């Protein structure tokens, strides 16, 4: 299958195979939602797909970065059912790119200029791998600007080149994570 995110339409689509003419017949995989599931201990867990961006597959799960809701949503690739979400506005700020190396999901958190990791083998909390200078928006001018640094320069994982990470690419052998950094037009390794 081929998956594609449609940011402005708030949906993810997929195509199984190409037609004889070489075209794909696209179908909706997931829309805005809400997407809900019952929790084992009672209650309901719901999430909204708001501005889907990055996609990554791990075993039988499709992960979708939800830019507007500051989460990564997990869906069954087979049934298209919502399984769970990772992150919150405390962990992520407008997630974009996703990549998986071994059992770790890496997320490009755009506005706070961080690369965040989630261990997929356990229900773990996030951990920051790299951080740069956060990005802010000048709504009057309609442009991105540097935000005040939140003392990240004292962190061991601070990278001054990381400003507005967007796309991630995982190289499995040897293990590398490539990161595109929007505000300085570079790719970091």
Secondary structure, 3 states (H helix, E strand, C coil): CEEEEECCCCEEEEECCECCCCCECCEEEECCCCEEEECCCCCEEEECCCCEEEEEEECCEEEEEECCCCEEEEEECCCCCEEEEECCCCCCCCEEEEEEECCEEEEEECCCCEEEEEECCCCCCCEEEEECCCEEEECCCCEEEECCCCCHHHCCCECCCCCCEEEEEEECCCCEEEEEEHHHCEEEC
